[in-house]
Amino acid sequence: MLTISAISAFSDNYIWCLANPDTGKALIVDPGQAKPVQDHLAKQGLTLDTILVTHHHPDHVGGIKALVQEHPDCRVTGPADSPFKGSTSLVHPGDEVVWEDVTFQVMSVPGHTLDHIAYFTDVAIAGRPALFCGDTLFVCGCGRLFEGTPGQMMESLKSLRDLPGATAVYCGHEYTLANLRFARSWLPNDSKLEAFERQCKERRDAGEPTVPSILADEKQLNPFLRWDDPAIVAVAKQYCSEQGLPADSDSATFAAIRHGKDNF
């Protein structure tokens, strides 16, 4: 049975380790630092044979060179059209990546960066389908738009929103409480958001990660997946009126939410 672990890096990054205890092989997602990965592999007695890259930012690829030096046979899978040139197995949207009888679908999710991809599998990992989405979708948030447009990000999130509700969402950062503060500022009377914020605070106080989240919960709670929710639309229209922004479409609503978070 496969296991999955969160490896903490920097101040708030998560590097994901998928392992097969029977074979001793490990797959790592977005290793921004080498040392935490090396320590985890050594402690668990694992051999790294695959790295998945979602996008080119240094906090997601910075540890790859050192890891490959230590594990020269390791396959580095990443987006073909990317500023990061350290991948040895280039993939395009629609491709499949197979590891230890798990097949990942490669999804195009531009917005945070233009090269951003995500990896989804319907094979149960820790009992659920799994999505490794880097910095596209966070718990109650989404990635900042460094390269893409609001329209691109909304379409990317729509493709993720269409995945099975049982999917576990493995994102790249522990941004949950900050995201919830913004969400609650827009929807202060949302009792589900209030309860979820309380749960997340308890988990963080106990030193536990809030990631992964469950996609069905994100659809109900995350304002960045609710551009067509009347409650969010109403707030967005008021915000757009105050900011002098257009408010005549789903994409305009999404852009307003992103603008609001950027200036929160």
C-alpha positions in Angstrom: 0.0 0.0 0.0 1.3 3.4 -1.0 1.9 6.0 1.7 2.1 9.8 1.4 3.9 12.2 3.7 4.3 16.0 3.9 7.9 17.2 4.1 8.1 20.7 5.5 10.5 23.1 3.8 11.3 26.8 4.1 8.8 28.6 6.3 5.5 27.2 4.7 6.3 24.9 1.8 5.1 21.3 1.6 7.1 18.8 -0.5 5.1 15.6 -1.0 6.6 12.1 -0.8 4.7 9.2 -2.2 6.3 5.9 -1.2 5.9 2.2 -1.8 7.2 0.5 1.4 7.3 -2.9 -0.5 9.7 -1.7 -3.1 11.4 1.1 -1.1 10.8 3.5 -4.0 9.8 7.1 -3.5 8.3 9.8 -5.7 8.8 13.4 -4.6 6.6 16.4 -5.7 8.2 19.9 -6.0 11.4 19.6 -3.9 12.3 23.2 -3.3 15.0 22.1 -0.8 17.1 19.0 -1.0 18.0 18.6 2.7 14.5 17.9 4.1 14.0 15.4 1.4 17.3 13.7 1.9 16.6 13.5 5.7 13.1 12.0 5.1 14.4 9.4 2.6 17.2 8.3 4.9 14.9 8.0 7.9 12.3 6.0 6.0 14.9 3.9 4.1 13.6 5.0 0.7 15.2 5.4 -2.7 14.2 8.3 -4.8 13.4 7.3 -8.4 10.9 10.0 -9.6 10.4 13.7 -9.1 7.3 15.5 -10.3 7.6 19.3 -11.1 4.5 21.5 -11.3 6.2 24.8 -12.2 9.5 26.6 -12.4 9.6 28.7 -9.2 12.7 28.1 -7.2 10.9 27.1 -4.0 9.5 24.1 -6.0 12.6 23.1 -8.0 15.6 24.4 -6.0 16.5 21.0 -4.5 16.4 19.0 -7.7 20.0 19.4 -8.7 21.4 18.1 -5.4 18.8 15.2 -5.3 19.7 14.1 -8.8 23.4 14.1 -8.0 22.7 11.8 -5.1 20.2 9.7 -7.1 21.5 9.8 -10.7 18.9 7.4 -12.0 16.0 9.5 -10.8 13.5 10.6 -13.4 12.6 14.3 -13.3 9.2 14.9 -14.9 8.1 18.4 -15.6 6.4 20.7 -18.1 7.9 20.7 -21.6 7.5 24.4 -22.2 9.1 25.8 -19.0 11.9 28.1 -17.9 13.1 25.2 -15.7 15.5 23.1 -17.8 16.3 20.3 -15.3 13.5 17.9 -16.3 14.6 14.7 -18.0 11.1 13.6 -18.9 9.1 16.4 -20.5 5.3 16.2 -20.5 2.4 18.0 -22.1 -1.2 18.5 -20.9 -3.0 15.3 -21.7 0.0 13.1 -21.2 0.1 10.3 -18.6 2.9 9.6 -16.0 3.1 6.1 -14.6 4.8 5.3 -11.3 4.4 2.1 -9.3 1.1 1.2 -11.0 -0.2 4.7 -10.4 -1.2 6.7 -13.5 -1.2 10.4 -13.3 -3.0 12.6 -15.8 -1.1 15.8 -16.7 -3.4 18.9 -16.6 -2.7 22.3 -17.9 -3.3 24.9 -15.2 -1.7 28.2 -16.2 -2.3 31.3 -14.1 0.2 31.4 -11.3 2.8 30.7 -14.0 2.3 29.9 -17.6 4.1 26.6 -17.5 2.1 25.3 -14.5 0.7 21.8 -14.7 -1.0 19.5 -12.2 -1.0 15.8 -11.7 -4.2 13.9 -11.0 -4.8 10.2 -10.3 -8.0 8.3 -9.6 -5.9 5.6 -8.0 -6.7 5.7 -4.2 -3.8 7.2 -2.2 -4.6 7.3 1.5 -8.1 6.2 0.5 -8.8 9.0 -2.1 -8.0 10.1 -5.6 -5.1 12.6 -5.4 -4.3 15.9 -7.0 -0.9 17.5 -6.8 -1.6 21.1 -7.9 1.5 23.1 -6.8 0.5 26.7 -6.4 -2.7 26.7 -8.4 -5.3 25.7 -5.8 -4.7 26.2 -2.0 -7.0 25.5 0.9 -9.6 28.3 0.6 -7.3 30.1 -1.8 -5.5 30.1 -5.2 -2.1 31.1 -6.4 -1.1 34.7 -7.0 -1.1 35.6 -10.7 2.6 36.2 -11.5 2.4 35.4 -15.2 -1.2 34.5 -16.2 -4.5 36.3 -16.4 -7.5 36.0 -14.2 -9.3 34.4 -17.1 -6.6 31.8 -17.4 -6.6 31.0 -13.7 -10.4 30.7 -13.6 -10.4 28.2 -16.5 -7.6 26.3 -14.7 -9.5 26.2 -11.5 -12.7 25.2 -13.4 -10.9 22.1 -14.7 -9.8 21.2 -11.1 -13.3 21.9 -9.8 -14.7 19.4 -12.3 -12.6 16.6 -10.7 -14.3 14.1 -8.3 -15.4 15.7 -5.1 -13.6 13.0 -3.0 -10.2 14.1 -4.4 -7.6 15.0 -1.9 -5.9 18.3 -2.8 -2.2 18.3 -2.1 -1.0 21.9 -2.6 2.4 23.4 -2.1 2.0 25.8 0.8 0.5 26.2 4.3 -1.5 29.4 3.5 -4.8 28.2 5.0 -5.3 30.6 7.9 -4.4 33.7 5.8 -6.7 32.5 3.1 -9.5 32.0 5.6 -9.0 35.5 7.0 -9.7 36.9 3.6 -12.6 34.6 2.9 -14.2 35.5 6.2 -13.8 39.2 5.4 -15.9 38.7 2.3 -18.4 36.3 3.9 -18.4 37.0 7.6 -21.7 35.3 8.2 -20.8 32.0 6.4 -21.2 29.5 9.3 -19.4 26.7 7.3 -16.4 29.0 6.8 -16.4 30.0 10.5 -16.5 26.3 11.6 -13.7 25.4 9.1 -11.5 28.2 10.3 -11.9 27.0 13.9 -10.9 23.5 12.8 -7.9 24.7 10.9 -6.7 26.9 13.9 -6.9 23.8 16.1 -4.9 21.8 13.7 -2.2 24.4 13.4 -2.1 24.9 17.2 -1.5 21.2 17.4 1.4 21.5 14.9 -0.6 19.6 12.2 -0.9 20.6 8.5 -4.2 21.7 7.1 -3.3 20.1 3.8 -4.6 18.1 2.1 -8.1 19.4 1.8 -11.0 17.6 0.1 -12.2 19.0 -3.2 -15.9 18.8 -2.2 -15.1 21.0 0.8 -13.2 23.5 -1.4 -16.2 23.8 -3.7 -18.3 24.8 -0.8 -15.8 27.0 1.1 -13.2 28.4 -1.3 -14.2 31.8 -2.7 -11.9 31.2 -5.7 -14.1 28.2 -6.7 -17.3 30.1 -6.2 -17.3 32.7 -8.9 -20.9 31.6 -9.8 -22.1 31.4 -6.2 -24.8 34.1 -5.6 -23.3 35.0 -2.2 -19.9 35.6 -3.7 -21.3 37.4 -6.8 -23.2 39.9 -4.6 -20.1 40.8 -2.7 -18.0 41.0 -5.8 -20.4 43.4 -7.5 -20.3 45.7 -4.5 -16.5 45.5 -4.5 -16.3 46.2 -8.2 -18.5 49.2 -7.8 -16.3 50.6 -5.1 -13.1 49.8 -7.1 -14.3 50.9 -10.5 -13.9 47.3 -11.9 -16.2 45.5 -14.4 -18.7 43.1 -12.8 -20.5 41.6 -15.8 -19.3 38.0 -16.1 -18.0 35.0 -14.2 -14.4 36.0 -15.1 -15.0 39.5 -13.8 -16.2 38.1 -10.6 -13.2 35.9 -10.3 -10.9 38.9 -11.1 -12.6 40.9 -8.4 -11.9 38.1 -5.8 -8.3 37.9 -6.9 -7.9 41.7 -6.8 -9.5 41.7 -3.3 -7.1 39.1 -2.0 -4.1 40.9 -3.5 -5.0 44.0 -1.7 -6.3 42.5 1.5 
